[in-house]
Amino acid sequence: MAELAYLITIIAAVPSNQAVKPHRIILTDVEQNVYIESLHITSRQVTPDCPIPWSVDKYVLHGGWQEGVEVIEVNNRRLR
């Protein structure tokens, strides 16, 4: 049986001379019994010094044919 796992890696925009560790959040992991239905992360929470505002949202659609569809929306103000 195939294992299903989602992982978001956020790497903030910082000057290239600074080392930054990626911020990781496991959204779904069958082996660890992890499931996050909704999530809202912004640049203020993870990288408050970042000059470019960004956000990541995860939510589940409800109603009709879309019932249960999981959406991960990444927004960096230029592309969404």
WOKA-V572845 format. One record per pair of residues at least 12 apart in sequence whose ideal C-beta (glycine too) atoms are under 7 Angstrom apart, sorted by the first residue. I is the first residue (numbers start at 0). J is the second residue. If there is no record, write none. Layout:
BEGIN
i j
I J
I J
END
This chain:
BEGIN
i j
2 29
2 30
3 27
3 29
4 27
4 28
4 29
5 26
5 27
6 23
6 25
7 24
7 26
7 55
8 21
8 23
9 21
9 22
9 45
9 55
11 42
11 45
11 46
11 49
12 49
12 51
13 49
22 45
24 38
26 38
26 57
35 57
36 59
37 57
37 58
38 55
38 56
38 57
39 56
40 54
40 55
41 54
51 75
51 76
52 76
53 74
53 75
53 76
54 74
55 73
56 72
57 69
57 70
57 71
58 70
END
